[in-house]
Amino acid sequence: MHVDLDAFFAAVEQRDHPHLRGKPVVIGADPKAGRGRGVVSTCSYEARTFGIHSAMPVSKAYQLCPTAIFLSPNFQKYSEASRAVFKIFYDFTPHIEGLSIDEAFLDMTTSAHLFGGAVFAAQRLKEKIRQDVGLTASVGIAPVKFVAKIASDLSKPDGLLEVLEKEVQGFLHPLKIERLWGVGPKAAEVLHRWDIQTIGDLARMSREQLHNHFGETGEHFFNLSHGIDQREVVEQTDIKSVSHEHTFEKDTTDGEEVLARMLDLAQQVSRRLRKYSLKGKTITVKIRLHGFQTYTRAQTLGERTNFSDIIFAVSKDIFKKFFKPGMKIRLIGVKVNNFADDYVQESLFSYPVNERREKIHSVVDVIKNKFGEQAIGRGKM
């Protein structure tokens, strides 16, 4: 099964605020009457009828529907709803691969019979999500992951679609070539020039032809167009990285303003790392300029850390080496990854300065947990 919560962030807001139901709701940055920065995170289906979609600039969304209700995201609330849904998943199978906060693959091979078959299991799953969490989900069922994902997409919103093994190719072949995983705009442009418009058109090409044109990716295209997808559902429990980003209201050329924001980002990353009991060795800075050119620069440390002052010091050094006077900065981001398997002390020696940092960070965490994120901060902020 592929299970996908419908318009998740907007649906949570409509669940908690009945007056929003049936209205166009957009989750994202403040549009500021069409002058706002940032993008749409998600939107309700009512908003989608106006052409609004995720990743669209909020200014464009406002132009399409000025009467839409624009809300800032509440990630704590969305995370709580997500955890409640994933807890329900485990009532149906232990084999779950979370793709994001609002979608997952469930391998029902060994448990579907307990519910009278996959379709009955999906119906019960959808009803339990509706009753316990107050949300709707769309479910696709198929022999392979790729087809299950398309099936859930095509059944939205609040749908259920099963594709049996004997039906896979008949289901795939009429679909547009863009539905195939890995076919981006450039690949689609090339395929269209060959008069390949559907997955069925692609399936009629030989494996050799596709390999000659696309290399190993051609092999991937050939397999998927014939409904071949050997990937298993793999439970993913490890966090690969922790990051935070900030988009400036106006492109800024003020390096000190950028550094002040980077300090805030470093503190947010540091706090999340300690929440998950993680320490990272590689610090990456993401810089997006006016015109959307995006650059990343990274530095790997000798020891892993989750201290905000170290994360900021390294990020600051990276940024200063990159920044040139007159550069217009649109977005800045800080990421930490390259984690150890366990939260262990890597050095045989205990350094007093690290012990002091550990105590300070622990106290700050306690204060913020009790009184909120803005209760305490560095003087620079």
C-alpha positions as semicolon CSV with decimal commas, in nm:
position;residue;x (nm);y (nm);z (nm)
1;M;0,000;0,000;0,000
2;H;0,092;0,362;-0,053
3;V;-0,094;0,579;0,199
4;D;-0,101;0,955;0,146
5;L;-0,283;1,201;0,374
6;D;-0,491;1,446;0,173
7;A;-0,373;1,812;0,171
8;F;-0,223;1,730;0,509
9;F;-0,130;2,066;0,667
10;A;-0,445;2,237;0,539
11;A;-0,659;1,940;0,643
12;V;-0,527;1,958;1,000
13;E;-0,617;2,329;1,015
14;Q;-0,965;2,261;0,876
15;R;-1,009;1,980;1,127
16;D;-0,921;2,207;1,420
17;H;-1,105;2,516;1,289
18;P;-1,448;2,421;1,150
19;H;-1,502;2,770;1,001
20;L;-1,219;2,692;0,753
21;R;-1,393;2,388;0,608
22;G;-1,502;2,427;0,249
23;K;-1,285;2,737;0,205
24;P;-0,956;2,788;0,015
25;V;-0,680;2,753;0,276
26;V;-0,313;2,810;0,194
27;I;-0,035;2,712;0,433
28;G;0,286;2,908;0,388
29;A;0,439;3,251;0,423
30;D;0,241;3,570;0,466
31;P;0,147;3,688;0,113
32;K;0,143;4,055;0,224
33;A;-0,119;4,145;-0,037
34;G;0,088;3,991;-0,317
35;R;0,425;4,130;-0,207
36;G;0,525;3,848;0,029
37;R;0,824;3,619;-0,005
38;G;0,837;3,245;0,042
39;V;0,633;2,964;-0,108
40;V;0,317;2,765;-0,054
41;S;0,377;2,461;0,166
42;T;0,042;2,303;0,083
43;C;-0,318;2,409;0,027
44;S;-0,670;2,274;0,057
45;Y;-0,848;2,123;-0,240
46;E;-1,072;2,429;-0,249
47;A;-0,760;2,642;-0,310
48;R;-0,636;2,404;-0,578
49;T;-0,938;2,481;-0,795
50;F;-0,784;2,828;-0,840
51;G;-0,458;2,676;-0,969
52;I;-0,267;2,709;-0,642
53;H;-0,020;2,430;-0,563
54;S;0,270;2,352;-0,332
55;A;0,605;2,524;-0,398
56;M;0,426;2,812;-0,575
57;P;0,539;3,161;-0,465
58;V;0,284;3,296;-0,214
59;S;0,265;3,618;-0,415
60;K;0,140;3,416;-0,714
61;A;-0,106;3,225;-0,493
62;Y;-0,246;3,556;-0,368
63;Q;-0,291;3,679;-0,723
64;L;-0,481;3,362;-0,814
65;C;-0,709;3,380;-0,509
66;P;-0,690;3,697;-0,296
67;T;-0,980;3,572;-0,081
68;A;-0,792;3,257;0,024
69;I;-0,710;3,217;0,392
70;F;-0,332;3,221;0,435
71;L;-0,196;3,056;0,751
72;S;0,154;3,013;0,889
73;P;0,248;2,646;0,940
74;N;0,224;2,490;1,285
75;F;0,473;2,206;1,256
76;Q;0,431;2,089;1,613
77;K;0,062;2,027;1,553
78;Y;0,129;1,857;1,219
79;S;0,395;1,634;1,375
80;E;0,152;1,524;1,645
81;A;-0,108;1,434;1,383
82;S;0,154;1,248;1,179
83;R;0,266;1,044;1,480
84;A;-0,096;0,950;1,551
85;V;-0,142;0,828;1,193
86;F;0,184;0,631;1,189
87;K;0,079;0,467;1,516
88;I;-0,232;0,344;1,334
89;F;-0,015;0,204;1,054
90;Y;0,149;-0,028;1,308
91;D;-0,193;-0,177;1,386
92;F;-0,189;-0,317;1,033
93;T;0,175;-0,412;0,964
94;P;0,520;-0,373;1,119
95;H;0,673;-0,313;0,775
96;I;0,645;0,062;0,717
97;E;0,862;0,294;0,509
98;G;0,787;0,656;0,589
99;L;0,848;0,883;0,291
100;S;0,756;1,209;0,463
101;I;0,540;1,344;0,743
102;D;0,223;1,259;0,548
103;E;0,289;0,949;0,337
104;A;0,428;0,599;0,370
105;F;0,455;0,259;0,205
106;L;0,310;-0,036;0,398
107;D;0,407;-0,393;0,307
108;M;0,088;-0,594;0,372
109;T;0,217;-0,922;0,227
110;T;0,211;-1,111;0,557
111;S;-0,082;-0,933;0,726
112;A;-0,348;-0,852;0,463
113;H;-0,519;-1,189;0,518
114;L;-0,587;-1,091;0,881
115;F;-0,827;-0,826;0,755
116;G;-0,990;-1,027;0,479
117;G;-0,760;-0,900;0,205
118;A;-0,578;-0,584;0,107
119;V;-0,886;-0,383;0,008
120;F;-1,066;-0,455;0,334
121;A;-0,749;-0,369;0,523
122;A;-0,723;-0,037;0,338
123;Q;-1,088;0,045;0,409
124;R;-1,039;-0,022;0,779
125;L;-0,717;0,179;0,780
126;K;-0,884;0,479;0,617
127;E;-1,178;0,463;0,857
128;K;-0,952;0,439;1,161
129;I;-0,753;0,745;1,046
130;R;-1,081;0,933;0,998
131;Q;-1,224;0,833;1,337
132;D;-0,909;0,860;1,551
133;V;-0,727;1,153;1,388
134;G;-1,004;1,331;1,197
135;L;-0,823;1,323;0,861
136;T;-0,871;1,154;0,525
137;A;-0,616;0,949;0,335
138;S;-0,586;0,813;-0,016
139;V;-0,458;0,458;-0,060
140;G;-0,309;0,280;-0,358
141;I;-0,263;-0,098;-0,358
142;A;-0,041;-0,281;-0,606
143;P;0,221;-0,557;-0,632
144;V;0,505;-0,298;-0,649
145;K;0,580;0,038;-0,489
146;F;0,587;0,245;-0,807
147;V;0,237;0,139;-0,915
148;A;0,094;0,174;-0,562
149;K;0,218;0,536;-0,549
150;I;0,053;0,624;-0,881
151;A;-0,268;0,448;-0,770
152;S;-0,294;0,661;-0,456
153;D;-0,222;0,978;-0,655
154;L;-0,498;0,898;-0,903
155;S;-0,750;0,820;-0,628
156;K;-0,715;1,156;-0,448
157;P;-0,883;1,287;-0,247
158;D;-1,005;1,028;0,005
159;G;-0,983;0,746;-0,250
160;L;-0,886;0,382;-0,269
161;L;-0,757;0,208;-0,581
162;E;-0,624;-0,145;-0,618
163;V;-0,421;-0,255;-0,921
164;L;-0,393;-0,633;-0,945
165;E;-0,079;-0,794;-1,086
166;K;-0,254;-0,891;-1,411
167;E;-0,375;-0,531;-1,451
168;V;-0,044;-0,349;-1,403
169;Q;0,054;-0,291;-1,765
170;G;-0,300;-0,206;-1,871
171;F;-0,310;0,046;-1,586
172;L;0,026;0,204;-1,668
173;H;0,031;0,224;-2,045
174;P;-0,237;0,495;-2,101
175;L;-0,073;0,729;-1,845
176;K;0,134;1,030;-1,950
177;I;0,507;0,969;-1,964
178;E;0,559;1,230;-1,688
179;R;0,402;0,985;-1,441
180;L;0,711;0,764;-1,467
181;W;0,954;0,808;-1,177
182;G;1,269;0,977;-1,301
183;V;1,116;1,143;-1,608
184;G;1,180;1,509;-1,545
185;P;1,123;1,801;-1,782
186;K;1,442;1,738;-1,982
187;A;1,384;1,366;-2,027
188;A;1,018;1,430;-2,112
189;E;1,123;1,684;-2,377
190;V;1,353;1,429;-2,542
191;L;1,087;1,156;-2,528
192;H;0,824;1,386;-2,673
193;R;1,054;1,458;-2,967
194;W;1,047;1,084;-3,034
195;D;0,665;1,100;-3,024
196;I;0,658;0,915;-2,692
197;Q;0,365;1,062;-2,500
198;T;0,256;0,775;-2,274
199;I;0,414;0,502;-2,066
200;G;0,279;0,256;-2,322
201;D;0,470;0,436;-2,598
202;L;0,787;0,397;-2,392
203;A;0,717;0,029;-2,320
204;R;0,726;-0,039;-2,694
205;M;1,091;0,070;-2,711
206;S;1,354;-0,197;-2,665
207;R;1,580;-0,216;-2,364
208;E;1,879;-0,152;-2,593
209;Q;1,728;0,163;-2,742
210;L;1,660;0,313;-2,401
211;H;2,004;0,217;-2,271
212;N;2,172;0,377;-2,571
213;H;1,987;0,704;-2,517
214;F;1,979;0,724;-2,136
215;G;2,245;0,482;-2,009
216;E;2,154;0,315;-1,679
217;T;1,853;0,544;-1,646
218;G;1,721;0,387;-1,965
219;E;1,724;0,050;-1,791
220;H;1,522;0,208;-1,510
221;F;1,270;0,348;-1,761
222;F;1,235;0,012;-1,934
223;N;1,165;-0,173;-1,607
224;L;0,911;0,076;-1,474
225;S;0,725;0,099;-1,806
226;H;0,675;-0,279;-1,780
227;G;0,567;-0,261;-1,415
228;I;0,896;-0,402;-1,284
229;D;1,001;-0,250;-0,951
230;Q;1,203;-0,479;-0,724
231;R;1,250;-0,235;-0,437
232;E;1,117;-0,361;-0,105
233;V;0,953;-0,160;0,169
234;V;1,241;-0,066;0,397
235;E;1,175;0,079;0,740
236;Q;1,367;0,404;0,775
237;T;1,435;0,501;1,133
238;D;1,761;0,690;1,102
239;I;1,766;1,068;1,071
240;K;2,014;1,157;0,796
241;S;2,047;1,529;0,865
242;V;1,906;1,820;1,065
243;S;1,864;2,158;0,895
244;H;1,685;2,492;0,909
245;E;1,649;2,764;0,644
246;H;1,533;3,125;0,633
247;T;1,405;3,327;0,336
248;F;1,455;3,702;0,380
249;E;1,160;3,937;0,331
250;K;1,378;4,130;0,084
251;D;1,704;4,023;-0,078
252;T;1,976;4,157;0,151
253;T;2,332;4,270;0,086
254;D;2,396;4,314;0,460
255;G;2,639;4,041;0,566
256;E;2,581;4,114;0,936
257;E;2,207;4,066;0,894
258;V;2,274;3,729;0,734
259;L;2,509;3,627;1,016
260;A;2,252;3,724;1,279
261;R;1,999;3,499;1,109
262;M;2,259;3,220;1,080
263;L;2,310;3,237;1,456
264;D;1,938;3,179;1,503
265;L;1,945;2,887;1,256
266;A;2,248;2,735;1,430
267;Q;2,062;2,745;1,761
268;Q;1,755;2,579;1,610
269;V;1,966;2,304;1,452
270;S;2,157;2,256;1,777
271;R;1,836;2,220;1,977
272;R;1,691;1,960;1,739
273;L;2,015;1,763;1,740
274;R;2,006;1,736;2,119
275;K;1,636;1,650;2,109
276;Y;1,724;1,347;1,892
277;S;2,047;1,274;2,087
278;L;2,259;1,333;1,777
279;K;2,599;1,484;1,708
280;G;2,720;1,563;1,358
281;K;3,058;1,601;1,199
282;T;2,972;1,786;0,874
283;I;2,826;2,137;0,869
284;T;2,676;2,269;0,543
285;V;2,568;2,622;0,458
286;K;2,311;2,677;0,182
287;I;2,309;3,018;0,012
288;R;2,048;3,127;-0,244
289;L;2,115;3,451;-0,429
290;H;1,889;3,695;-0,613
291;G;1,782;3,510;-0,926
292;F;1,757;3,178;-0,735
293;Q;2,116;3,064;-0,797
294;T;2,180;2,824;-0,509
295;Y;2,515;2,720;-0,362
296;T;2,619;2,484;-0,084
297;R;2,949;2,481;0,103
298;A;3,045;2,226;0,367
299;Q;3,315;2,164;0,625
300;T;3,385;1,841;0,814
301;L;3,509;1,868;1,172
302;G;3,753;1,650;1,362
303;E;3,488;1,558;1,621
304;R;3,111;1,544;1,614
305;T;2,916;1,820;1,787
306;N;2,572;1,956;1,860
307;F;2,688;2,281;2,026
308;S;2,528;2,591;1,874
309;D;2,840;2,807;1,914
310;I;3,053;2,559;1,719
311;I;2,788;2,515;1,450
312;F;2,760;2,892;1,416
313;A;3,136;2,954;1,417
314;V;3,190;2,706;1,134
315;S;2,886;2,834;0,939
316;K;3,007;3,192;0,983
317;D;3,352;3,103;0,850
318;I;3,200;2,924;0,549
319;F;2,974;3,219;0,469
320;K;3,247;3,481;0,502
321;K;3,467;3,291;0,256
322;F;3,180;3,285;0,006
323;F;3,026;3,630;0,052
324;K;3,134;3,921;-0,166
325;P;3,020;4,284;-0,123
326;G;2,706;4,356;-0,323
327;M;2,582;3,996;-0,324
328;K;2,205;3,986;-0,279
329;I;2,112;3,702;-0,042
330;R;1,763;3,558;-0,074
331;L;1,789;3,251;0,149
332;I;2,032;3,110;0,402
333;G;2,035;2,758;0,549
334;V;2,240;2,559;0,800
335;K;2,258;2,178;0,804
336;V;2,442;1,923;1,019
337;N;2,487;1,559;0,918
338;N;2,744;1,277;0,928
339;F;2,615;1,138;1,256
340;A;2,768;0,868;1,470
341;D;2,570;0,549;1,520
342;D;2,536;0,618;1,892
343;Y;2,552;0,924;2,110
344;V;2,895;0,852;2,255
345;Q;3,198;1,049;2,362
346;E;3,454;1,010;2,087
347;S;3,751;1,140;2,280
348;L;3,912;0,953;2,569
349;F;3,960;1,284;2,744
350;S;3,705;1,512;2,904
351;Y;3,754;1,880;2,826
352;P;3,623;2,133;3,082
353;V;3,508;2,371;2,807
354;N;3,290;2,098;2,653
355;E;3,148;2,006;2,993
356;R;3,056;2,371;3,046
357;R;2,896;2,392;2,702
358;E;2,696;2,077;2,774
359;K;2,562;2,225;3,098
360;I;2,474;2,557;2,936
361;H;2,290;2,391;2,647
362;S;2,102;2,163;2,887
363;V;1,987;2,459;3,098
364;V;1,877;2,654;2,789
365;D;1,680;2,350;2,669
366;V;1,502;2,321;3,005
367;I;1,406;2,690;3,000
368;K;1,278;2,677;2,640
369;N;1,085;2,356;2,705
370;K;0,905;2,523;2,996
371;F;0,861;2,881;2,877
372;G;0,887;2,867;2,496
373;E;1,145;2,924;2,224
374;Q;1,167;3,301;2,281
375;A;1,223;3,275;2,657
376;I;1,600;3,288;2,633
377;G;1,851;3,366;2,361
378;R;2,189;3,512;2,285
379;G;2,243;3,887;2,316
380;K;2,332;3,900;1,947
381;M;1,970;3,815;1,870
